[in-house]
Structure formats: C-alpha cells, structure tokens
Amino acid sequence: MCLTDLIKGRKNIVTQKGEGINLAIHLIKEFQDRIFKFKGLKKKYSGISGENLFQCIEEELGNMLLLYCYTAMIKKNTDRKGISQLKIKLVGKASMMSKYNPLDIELKIKTEAIQRCPYSCIDNRTIN
C-alpha cells in the first residue's frame, strides 16, 4: 500500500502484473458496464464504454510499425465510496534489454468515477 492510497482512502488494493495483454482484456470485460479513460500514443479518449475501448486499443496497437512485447500492470482497488476502480498500464518494450529505449510505449486505461444524479430522480435521469 502506497502513502497516496492511504491518504485517498483506498481499500482492498490488488496489484497484478502479467505478460501480454490477456489479463488487461479479461479485467476490462469484468468492468464492461463502466466508463473508461484511455490514453494512447496519439489520442486521449474519455467517457468511452468497454466495447468502444476494445476498438480504440485495437486501433492503437494495429498502427504500430514495430513488434512489441507487452506487459500489463494492473491495480484494482475500492475507493472511499465503496466503488471498485481499475487502472491498467500496458507497457510495450521494443527490445529485450531493460534499459531505456525511446521506442518503448505506454498505454494507460482507467475507470472513470460513476456520476450520480444530483437530484432525487429515478434511474439517474436528468430533469428538464
């Protein structure tokens, strides 16, 4: 547990690391009904659903000229309000060495906070 996790009130922190992107895909399917932020190499996406996230990842990975070895670093936690959050960092290495390489890439995926309706309305619909 990091100091920032303690300050922000995060609980049930689980960190995982896996080779390839299969672990990341599995967890995105688990959080399918949530809304995500995605920071690619060229574009930043916000407010996209799980289905659209797969298309964005496919576009980013399909446009690569090099073949990368991907590592997925995942952090799942529960915030103060009791809502599960997910952070995924996909790191693509162009070489087998662990030294810095300017061709290495990093893609970040994060769940957005669930928006609550400020009014006492049914099914989170806004009042016109």
C-alpha positions, -999 to +999 in steps of 0.1 A: +000+000+000+014+034-010+011+065+010-012+081-016-035+051-013-037+056+024-044+093+021-071+088-006-088+061+014-084+033-010-090-002+003-087-038-009-058-029-032-047-057-055-018-053-079-011-078-107+015-080-134+012-102-165+029-108-198+008-099-228-025-081-229-048-110-220-050-100-183-060-065-192-087-077-217-101-100-190-104-072-165-119-048-190-146-074-197-152-077-159-158-039-157-177-039-190-206-018-177-183+011-166-170+041-184-132+044-191-105+069-199-078+057-224-046+075-231-030+062-262+001+074-281-018+098-304-052+104-289-068+106-255-103+092-250-126+099-222-161+086-214-159+055-236-177+023-229-160-011-226-169-022-261-156+010-277-124+007-256-116-026-273-118-008-307-096+021-295-070-003-282-071-023-314-066+009-335-036+019-313-019-015-314-027-020-351-009+011-362+024+001-347+054-005-371+074-024-345+065-056-328+063-050-290+065-073-260+036-061-238+034-062-200+002-054-182+004-038-148-029-037-131-042-021-099-077-028-086-090-011-055-121+002-037-124+039-032-139+057-002-174+054-015-171+016-019-169+017-057-144-006-074-118+012-095-093-002-121-060+012-135-042-006-163-008+003-177+002-015-209+040-012-214+054-022-248+091-029-250+108-028-283+140-045-271+148-073-247+170-052-226+157-034-195+174-001-203+156+029-216+147+028-252+130+057-270+108+033-290+091+019-259+054+028-255+030+031-226-008+030-228-030+038-198-065+027-191-085+039-161-122+037-150-140+069-145-159+078-114-196+069-115-217+100-120-246+103-096-277+124-104-276+155-081-314+155-080-337+129-064-346+113-097-352+078-108-327+058-129-302+087-129-322+107-155-318+144-155-348+167-151-355+190-180 
